[in-house]
Amino acid sequence: MTSTNGRNGEPSGFGPDIRRDKAHLRIRWEEIDMATFVLVHGGWRGGWTYRRTADLLRSSGHTVFTPSLAGCAEHSHLLSGDITLSTHVTDIVNLVKWEDLSSVTLVGHSYAGMVITGVACQIPNRVDELVYLDAVVPSHGQSFVDVYPPALEMFLATGADNRGLYIDPFPAAQFGGNESDRAVIDRLGVPFPLAATTERLPLSDVNLAGFKRTYILATGYDSPYGDNRERIEGDPSWDFHTIDCGHDIMLDEPQKLVDVLLRRLG
């Protein structure tokens, strides 16, 4: 769903067509409680990927943060081989602390399943729900490449031209999704620090099953996270959903994503 400027029909950005959706959303959202969402992007992306989703949530009065992780998007000029998973976890932990947030719903896309898990382990009393958006679901002591081993060889190969420190973006077409968005995704994508994918989460005594946990699987392409369906769908400690779209669910189907995010409220 891409808004247009009304003059030549060209995309005007990643904002939703609020005029079209407002009547539907007003009826539903007047009946639900307000919530605080921190939406965390995946590798090579930035907070900008959530603009459509954030606009829909904010228009109903919810509090929404869409930070870009260290070295990504508007912080890409600070990209360094020293940026690790711990750096990205600290990015979000500090956001929650400095904004004095509580009862937070953390949404992690793709790689950011690692990040939100790490955040929940550090500040469990401030987190209400973990939402894994077509994402890795790590256990204590695992790295991204531990959870998804095929990625290591692929990442090393693509990072060879960057002294093995950074992973170049993959073409948007590889992840399915809206053809109209692919040029923008490719233009805004930036290299991603390899160390963030190889560092392991620290061991922790935090019981991850103690959080509300939701998994949303994208089924409109060959998701590398498809195996999560077998182990999560029938688990009563999880709320499992599928959305028929490409990997970037927040761009492809922002309204359906919002519907899932708000289902527990009210």
C-alpha positions as CSV (number, residue, x, y, z in Angstrom):
1,M,0.0,0.0,0.0
2,T,1.9,3.1,-1.3
3,S,0.5,6.6,-1.1
4,T,0.8,8.8,-4.2
5,N,1.2,12.5,-4.6
6,G,-2.0,12.9,-6.6
7,R,-0.4,14.7,-9.5
8,N,1.6,12.0,-11.4
9,G,0.7,8.9,-9.5
10,E,4.3,8.4,-8.3
11,P,4.9,7.0,-4.7
12,S,5.2,9.8,-2.2
13,G,6.8,7.7,0.4
14,F,6.1,4.9,2.9
15,G,3.0,6.5,4.5
16,P,-0.3,4.7,4.5
17,D,-3.5,6.1,2.9
18,I,-5.0,7.1,6.2
19,R,-8.0,8.7,4.5
20,R,-9.0,5.3,3.1
21,D,-8.4,3.4,6.4
22,K,-9.6,6.0,9.0
23,A,-13.2,5.0,9.2
24,H,-12.4,1.4,9.7
25,L,-9.7,2.1,12.2
26,R,-11.7,4.6,14.3
27,I,-14.4,2.1,15.0
28,R,-12.0,-0.6,16.2
29,W,-9.5,1.6,18.0
30,E,-12.0,3.5,20.2
31,E,-12.6,0.2,22.0
32,I,-9.1,-0.7,22.9
33,D,-6.5,0.3,25.4
34,M,-3.4,2.3,24.3
35,A,-0.1,0.6,24.1
36,T,3.6,1.3,23.7
37,F,5.4,-0.2,20.7
38,V,9.1,-0.3,20.0
39,L,9.5,-1.5,16.4
40,V,13.0,-2.8,15.6
41,H,14.1,-3.3,12.0
42,G,16.2,-6.1,10.6
43,G,19.6,-6.2,8.9
44,W,20.4,-3.6,6.1
45,R,17.2,-1.7,6.9
46,G,16.3,1.1,9.2
47,G,13.4,2.6,11.3
48,W,12.0,4.0,8.0
49,T,10.7,0.5,7.1
50,Y,8.0,0.8,9.8
51,R,6.7,4.2,8.7
52,R,3.4,2.8,7.4
53,T,2.8,0.7,10.4
54,A,3.8,3.4,12.8
55,D,1.5,5.9,11.1
56,L,-1.5,3.5,11.5
57,L,-0.7,2.9,15.2
58,R,-0.1,6.5,16.0
59,S,-3.2,7.7,14.3
60,S,-5.1,5.7,17.0
61,G,-3.2,7.2,19.9
62,H,-0.7,4.5,20.5
63,T,2.9,5.4,21.5
64,V,5.4,4.1,18.8
65,F,9.1,4.3,18.5
66,T,11.0,3.2,15.3
67,P,14.7,3.5,16.2
68,S,17.4,2.8,13.7
69,L,20.1,0.5,15.1
70,A,23.8,1.6,15.3
71,G,25.4,1.7,11.8
72,C,22.1,1.5,10.0
73,A,20.0,4.0,8.0
74,E,20.6,7.6,9.3
75,H,23.4,6.1,11.5
76,S,25.2,4.4,8.6
77,H,28.0,7.0,8.7
78,L,28.9,5.4,12.0
79,L,29.2,1.9,10.6
80,S,32.0,0.0,12.2
81,G,33.3,-3.5,12.4
82,D,33.1,-3.1,16.2
83,I,29.3,-3.0,16.2
84,T,27.9,-6.2,17.6
85,L,24.6,-7.7,18.8
86,S,25.4,-6.2,22.2
87,T,25.6,-2.7,20.6
88,H,22.1,-3.1,19.1
89,V,20.6,-4.5,22.3
90,T,22.0,-1.5,24.2
91,D,20.5,0.8,21.5
92,I,17.0,-0.4,22.5
93,V,17.6,-0.8,26.2
94,N,18.8,2.8,26.4
95,L,15.8,4.0,24.4
96,V,13.4,2.3,26.8
97,K,15.3,3.6,29.8
98,W,15.7,7.2,28.7
99,E,12.1,7.5,27.4
100,D,11.0,5.8,30.7
101,L,8.9,3.3,28.9
102,S,7.0,0.4,30.6
103,S,4.7,-2.4,29.5
104,V,6.5,-2.3,26.1
105,T,5.6,-4.4,23.1
106,L,8.9,-5.2,21.3
107,V,8.6,-6.1,17.7
108,G,11.6,-7.5,16.0
109,H,11.9,-8.1,12.3
110,S,14.3,-10.8,10.9
111,Y,17.7,-10.3,12.6
112,A,16.0,-8.2,15.2
113,G,14.5,-11.3,16.8
114,M,18.0,-11.5,18.3
115,V,17.8,-7.9,19.5
116,I,14.4,-8.0,21.2
117,T,15.3,-11.3,23.0
118,G,18.4,-9.6,24.3
119,V,16.5,-6.6,25.5
120,A,13.9,-8.7,27.2
121,C,16.7,-10.5,29.1
122,Q,18.2,-7.2,30.3
123,I,15.1,-5.3,31.3
124,P,12.3,-7.9,31.7
125,N,10.3,-5.8,34.0
126,R,9.7,-3.2,31.3
127,V,8.7,-5.6,28.6
128,D,5.1,-6.9,28.2
129,E,5.2,-8.8,24.8
130,L,7.7,-10.0,22.3
131,V,6.6,-10.1,18.6
132,Y,8.9,-11.9,16.2
133,L,8.1,-10.6,12.7
134,D,9.4,-13.2,10.2
135,A,12.4,-13.4,12.5
136,V,14.9,-15.7,14.2
137,V,13.9,-16.9,17.6
138,P,17.1,-17.5,19.6
139,S,17.7,-19.3,22.9
140,H,20.1,-18.1,25.5
141,G,23.7,-18.5,24.3
142,Q,22.9,-18.5,20.5
143,S,23.9,-16.1,17.7
144,F,22.0,-15.4,14.5
145,V,24.2,-17.7,12.5
146,D,23.7,-20.4,15.2
147,V,20.0,-20.2,14.7
148,Y,20.3,-20.0,10.9
149,P,23.6,-21.7,10.0
150,P,23.3,-21.3,6.1
151,A,23.7,-17.5,6.7
152,L,27.3,-17.7,7.8
153,E,28.8,-18.9,4.5
154,M,26.6,-16.5,2.6
155,F,27.5,-13.5,4.9
156,L,31.2,-14.2,4.7
157,A,31.0,-14.4,0.9
158,T,29.1,-11.1,0.5
159,G,31.4,-9.4,3.1
160,A,34.6,-10.4,1.4
161,D,34.9,-7.1,-0.4
162,N,34.5,-5.3,2.9
163,R,37.4,-6.9,4.6
164,G,35.0,-9.4,6.1
165,L,33.6,-6.7,8.4
166,Y,30.4,-5.8,6.7
167,I,27.7,-7.6,4.8
168,D,26.4,-5.9,1.7
169,P,22.7,-5.6,1.2
170,F,20.9,-8.3,-0.7
171,P,18.5,-7.3,-3.5
172,A,15.0,-6.5,-2.4
173,A,13.6,-8.8,-5.0
174,Q,15.1,-11.8,-3.2
175,F,12.7,-11.2,-0.4
176,G,9.5,-11.0,-2.4
177,G,7.1,-8.2,-1.6
178,N,5.7,-5.2,-3.4
179,E,7.5,-4.5,-6.6
180,S,6.8,-0.8,-6.2
181,D,8.9,-0.7,-3.0
182,R,11.9,-2.6,-4.2
183,A,13.8,0.4,-5.7
184,V,13.4,2.3,-2.5
185,I,14.5,-0.6,-0.4
186,D,17.6,-1.1,-2.6
187,R,18.4,2.6,-2.5
188,L,18.1,2.9,1.3
189,G,19.7,-0.4,2.2
190,V,23.2,-0.2,3.8
191,P,25.9,-2.7,4.7
192,F,25.4,-4.5,8.0
193,P,28.1,-5.4,10.6
194,L,29.1,-9.1,10.4
195,A,29.9,-9.1,14.1
196,A,26.3,-8.5,15.0
197,T,25.3,-11.8,13.4
198,T,28.0,-13.9,15.0
199,E,27.9,-12.6,18.6
200,R,26.0,-14.9,20.9
201,L,23.3,-13.8,23.4
202,P,24.7,-14.2,26.9
203,L,23.3,-16.9,29.1
204,S,20.5,-15.7,31.3
205,D,18.1,-17.0,33.9
206,V,15.2,-15.0,32.4
207,N,12.4,-17.3,31.4
208,L,11.5,-16.2,27.8
209,A,8.4,-18.3,28.0
210,G,7.2,-16.0,30.8
211,F,6.5,-13.2,28.3
212,K,3.6,-12.9,25.9
213,R,5.1,-14.1,22.7
214,T,3.8,-13.8,19.1
215,Y,5.2,-15.1,15.9
216,I,4.2,-13.7,12.5
217,L,5.4,-15.7,9.5
218,A,5.5,-14.3,6.0
219,T,4.2,-16.9,3.6
220,G,4.3,-15.1,0.3
221,Y,7.9,-16.1,-0.4
222,D,10.4,-18.8,0.6
223,S,11.1,-17.6,4.1
224,P,14.3,-18.9,5.7
225,Y,12.3,-18.9,9.0
226,G,9.6,-21.4,7.8
227,D,10.9,-24.0,10.2
228,N,9.6,-21.9,13.1
229,R,6.1,-22.9,12.1
230,E,6.6,-26.5,13.1
231,R,7.9,-25.8,16.6
232,I,5.7,-22.7,17.4
233,E,2.3,-23.1,15.8
234,G,1.1,-25.8,18.2
235,D,2.8,-24.4,21.3
236,P,0.2,-22.9,23.7
237,S,2.8,-20.4,25.0
238,W,2.9,-18.7,21.6
239,D,0.4,-16.8,19.5
240,F,1.1,-17.8,15.9
241,H,0.0,-15.9,12.8
242,T,0.7,-16.0,9.0
243,I,0.5,-13.1,6.6
244,D,0.6,-13.8,2.8
245,C,3.3,-11.4,1.7
246,G,7.0,-10.9,1.3
247,H,9.6,-10.7,4.1
248,D,9.1,-7.0,4.7
249,I,5.6,-7.4,6.2
250,M,5.5,-3.9,7.6
251,L,5.8,-2.6,4.0
252,D,3.7,-5.2,2.2
253,E,0.8,-5.5,4.6
254,P,0.9,-2.8,7.3
255,Q,-2.8,-3.0,8.0
256,K,-2.8,-6.7,8.6
257,L,0.3,-6.4,10.8
258,V,-1.5,-3.7,12.9
259,D,-4.5,-6.0,13.2
260,V,-2.3,-8.7,14.7
261,L,-0.4,-6.2,17.0
262,L,-3.7,-4.9,18.4
263,R,-5.5,-8.2,18.8
264,R,-4.7,-8.6,22.5
265,L,-5.8,-5.0,23.5
266,G,-9.2,-4.0,24.7
